[in-house]
Amino acid sequence: MPTVEEDTTITAAALSDPDAQPLTDAQLGAMVPMKTLRGRPRTANPKRLVSVRYSPEVITYFKSTGDGWQARMDGVLREYVAQQTRHSS
């Protein structure tokens, strides 16, 4: 640990550096814990993880469409559900 004199010298040197000024009360108040900034924003309708078996040709086709193939599969299934819902109404 630095002595009181060393701490005073270190603090004075830090305060004299224009690129390393202490944060203001406003800056400190605006800070947000890092864990609240991580990951995707929460959605009102989150997807659920399930285990499903599909035919190899279905998987091969969707994978061949490139990145986002799982989302495209979800879109196709959602469209099917919407059509079925409209037909049964």
C-alpha positions in Angstrom: 0.0 0.0 0.0 1.3 3.5 -0.8 2.1 5.8 2.0 -0.1 9.0 2.5 2.5 11.1 0.7 2.8 8.6 -2.2 -1.0 8.5 -2.4 -1.2 12.3 -2.5 1.4 12.4 -5.3 -0.4 9.6 -7.3 -3.8 11.4 -6.9 -2.3 14.7 -7.9 -0.7 13.2 -11.0 -4.0 11.5 -12.0 -6.0 14.7 -11.6 -3.6 16.6 -13.7 -4.1 14.2 -16.7 -6.8 15.7 -18.9 -7.6 12.2 -20.3 -8.1 10.6 -16.9 -10.5 12.9 -15.1 -12.8 11.5 -12.4 -16.3 10.8 -13.4 -18.9 13.4 -12.5 -21.9 12.6 -10.3 -24.1 12.7 -13.5 -21.8 10.2 -15.3 -21.8 7.9 -12.3 -25.6 8.1 -12.0 -26.0 7.2 -15.7 -24.0 4.0 -15.4 -25.9 0.7 -15.8 -24.7 -2.6 -14.5 -23.0 -4.6 -17.3 -25.3 -7.6 -16.9 -28.3 -5.5 -18.0 -26.6 -4.7 -21.3 -25.6 -8.2 -22.2 -27.5 -10.4 -24.6 -30.5 -9.8 -26.7 -33.4 -7.7 -25.3 -36.1 -9.7 -23.7 -39.1 -10.4 -26.0 -42.7 -10.4 -25.1 -43.1 -13.7 -26.9 -40.0 -15.8 -26.3 -39.4 -18.9 -28.4 -39.2 -22.3 -26.5 -36.5 -24.9 -26.9 -37.9 -28.3 -28.0 -36.4 -31.4 -29.5 -38.0 -32.3 -32.9 -37.1 -34.9 -35.6 -37.3 -33.9 -39.2 -36.8 -35.9 -42.4 -33.2 -35.6 -43.7 -34.4 -34.0 -46.9 -36.2 -31.2 -45.0 -33.0 -30.4 -42.9 -30.8 -30.6 -46.0 -33.0 -28.2 -47.9 -33.3 -25.6 -45.2 -29.5 -25.8 -44.4 -28.8 -25.3 -48.0 -30.5 -21.9 -47.9 -27.7 -20.6 -45.7 -27.5 -18.8 -42.3 -30.8 -18.3 -40.7 -32.3 -21.6 -41.9 -33.8 -22.3 -38.5 -35.6 -19.0 -38.5 -36.9 -19.7 -42.0 -38.2 -23.1 -40.9 -40.0 -21.3 -38.1 -41.5 -18.8 -40.6 -42.8 -21.6 -42.8 -44.4 -23.4 -39.8 -45.9 -20.1 -38.5 -47.4 -19.4 -42.0 -48.9 -22.9 -42.0 -50.4 -22.4 -38.6 -51.9 -19.1 -39.7 -53.4 -20.7 -42.8 -54.9 -23.5 -40.7 -56.3 -21.0 -38.3 -57.9 -19.0 -41.1 -59.4 -22.1 -42.7 -60.9 -23.4 -39.4 -62.5 -20.1 -38.5 
